[in-house]
Amino acid sequence: MNQDHRAREALVAEALGDISELLDRVEALAPTLNSTCEAVTQASKQLEAQVAALESRMKRLAEHAQDVAVKHIAQRTRELMHAAAEAEHQSMAALARALFLSELNPSLQSLLRAANDCARYQSSPRINWWACALSAVASAILVGVLAVQMLSP
């Protein structure tokens, strides 16, 4: 039994030696761990500063992109408005030509026929110059009234 007791004491002594060696190693690691902790803290602070700078740059970049987009939209809108105005102008000009041809042209043709008839039958006693002139004036007034009526909104 004595041998068992000695073996146990030897094992306990060896375990205490191992524990002492482990404690020495842990104590030796403490300064390294402290410097590592400080380095990680410093890296974290630097990273936070870089993130703040990046946030500022990203905000400026987003504002610039927004400004460029707004300018592009405004330019494109102006181009579309000019194109629409030009199309409207051409459409109104075509409508005015069509109205002139359909409404005023017959009146002008009638005025020309009356003037030609008066000129042809000038020597005829049946045609009165005053009647021709009155007919021409009436036709001209009619054409003017029609033109004003077409051009008024």
C-alpha positions as CSV (number, residue, x, y, z in Angstrom):
1,M,0.0,0.0,0.0
2,N,2.9,2.2,0.6
3,Q,3.8,1.8,-3.0
4,D,0.4,2.9,-4.0
5,H,0.6,5.9,-1.8
6,R,4.0,6.8,-3.3
7,A,2.8,6.4,-6.8
8,R,-0.2,8.6,-6.1
9,E,2.1,11.2,-4.5
10,A,4.4,11.0,-7.5
11,L,1.4,11.5,-9.9
12,V,0.1,14.4,-7.8
13,A,3.5,16.0,-7.8
14,E,3.9,15.5,-11.5
15,A,0.4,17.0,-12.1
16,L,1.3,19.9,-9.9
17,G,4.4,20.4,-11.9
18,D,2.5,20.3,-15.1
19,I,0.0,22.8,-13.7
20,S,2.8,25.1,-12.6
21,E,4.3,24.9,-16.1
22,L,0.9,25.7,-17.7
23,L,0.5,28.7,-15.3
24,D,3.9,30.0,-16.3
25,R,3.0,29.6,-20.0
26,V,-0.3,31.5,-19.4
27,E,1.5,34.2,-17.5
28,A,4.0,34.5,-20.4
29,L,1.0,34.8,-22.9
30,A,-0.6,37.6,-20.9
31,P,1.6,40.5,-22.3
32,T,1.1,39.1,-25.8
33,L,-2.6,38.9,-25.3
34,N,-2.7,42.4,-24.0
35,S,-0.7,43.8,-27.0
36,T,-3.0,41.8,-29.3
37,C,-6.0,43.2,-27.6
38,E,-4.6,46.7,-28.0
39,A,-3.9,46.1,-31.7
40,V,-7.4,44.8,-32.3
41,T,-8.8,47.9,-30.5
42,Q,-6.6,50.2,-32.6
43,A,-7.6,48.4,-35.8
44,S,-11.3,48.7,-34.8
45,K,-10.9,52.5,-34.3
46,Q,-9.2,52.8,-37.6
47,L,-11.9,50.8,-39.3
48,E,-14.6,53.0,-37.7
49,A,-12.8,56.1,-39.0
50,Q,-12.6,54.6,-42.5
51,V,-16.2,53.6,-42.4
52,A,-17.2,57.2,-41.4
53,A,-15.1,58.6,-44.3
54,L,-16.6,56.1,-46.6
55,E,-20.1,57.0,-45.5
56,S,-19.4,60.6,-46.3
57,R,-18.0,59.8,-49.7
58,M,-20.9,57.5,-50.5
59,K,-23.3,60.3,-49.5
60,R,-21.6,62.7,-51.8
61,L,-21.5,60.1,-54.6
62,A,-25.2,59.5,-54.2
63,E,-26.0,63.2,-54.2
64,H,-23.9,63.6,-57.4
65,A,-25.7,60.7,-59.0
66,Q,-29.0,62.2,-58.1
67,D,-28.0,65.6,-59.6
68,V,-26.8,64.0,-62.8
69,A,-30.1,62.0,-63.0
70,V,-32.2,65.1,-62.4
71,K,-30.3,67.0,-65.1
72,H,-30.7,64.2,-67.6
73,I,-34.4,63.9,-66.9
74,A,-34.8,67.7,-67.2
75,Q,-32.9,67.7,-70.5
76,R,-34.9,64.8,-71.9
77,T,-38.1,66.4,-70.8
78,R,-37.2,69.6,-72.6
79,E,-36.4,67.7,-75.7
80,L,-39.7,65.8,-75.6
81,M,-41.6,69.1,-75.0
82,H,-39.9,70.7,-78.0
83,A,-40.7,67.7,-80.1
84,A,-44.3,67.7,-79.0
85,A,-44.6,71.5,-79.6
86,E,-43.1,71.0,-83.1
87,A,-45.5,68.2,-83.8
88,E,-48.4,70.3,-82.6
89,H,-47.3,73.2,-84.7
90,Q,-47.1,71.0,-87.8
91,S,-50.5,69.5,-87.0
92,M,-52.1,72.9,-86.6
93,A,-50.5,74.2,-89.8
94,A,-51.9,71.2,-91.7
95,L,-55.3,71.8,-90.2
96,A,-55.2,75.4,-91.1
97,R,-54.2,74.5,-94.7
98,A,-57.1,72.0,-94.9
99,L,-59.6,74.5,-93.4
100,F,-58.4,77.2,-95.8
101,L,-58.7,74.8,-98.8
102,S,-62.1,73.5,-97.7
103,E,-63.7,76.7,-96.4
104,L,-62.0,79.8,-97.8
105,N,-60.9,78.5,-101.2
106,P,-64.5,78.1,-102.5
107,S,-65.3,81.7,-101.4
108,L,-62.2,83.0,-103.1
109,Q,-63.0,81.0,-106.2
110,S,-66.5,82.6,-106.2
111,L,-65.0,86.0,-105.8
112,L,-62.7,85.4,-108.7
113,R,-65.5,84.1,-110.9
114,A,-67.6,87.2,-110.1
115,A,-64.7,89.5,-110.9
116,N,-64.0,87.6,-114.2
117,D,-67.7,87.7,-115.1
118,C,-67.8,91.4,-114.4
119,A,-64.7,91.9,-116.5
120,R,-66.1,89.8,-119.4
121,Y,-69.4,91.5,-119.5
122,Q,-68.1,95.0,-118.8
123,S,-69.5,96.4,-122.1
124,S,-72.9,94.6,-121.7
125,P,-75.7,96.9,-120.7
126,R,-77.2,94.2,-118.4
127,I,-74.2,94.2,-116.0
128,N,-73.9,97.1,-113.7
129,W,-70.4,98.1,-112.5
130,W,-71.8,99.0,-109.1
131,A,-73.4,95.6,-108.8
132,C,-70.0,93.9,-109.6
133,A,-68.1,96.0,-107.2
134,L,-70.7,95.4,-104.5
135,S,-70.5,91.6,-105.1
136,A,-66.7,91.7,-104.9
137,V,-66.8,93.7,-101.7
138,A,-69.4,91.4,-100.2
139,S,-67.3,88.3,-101.2
140,A,-64.2,90.0,-99.7
141,I,-66.0,90.7,-96.4
142,L,-67.3,87.1,-96.3
143,V,-63.8,85.8,-96.9
144,G,-62.5,88.1,-94.1
145,V,-65.2,87.0,-91.7
146,L,-64.5,83.3,-92.4
147,A,-60.8,83.8,-91.9
148,V,-61.3,85.6,-88.6
149,Q,-63.8,82.9,-87.5
150,M,-61.3,80.2,-88.3
151,L,-58.4,81.9,-86.6
152,S,-60.2,82.9,-83.4
153,P,-60.0,80.4,-80.5
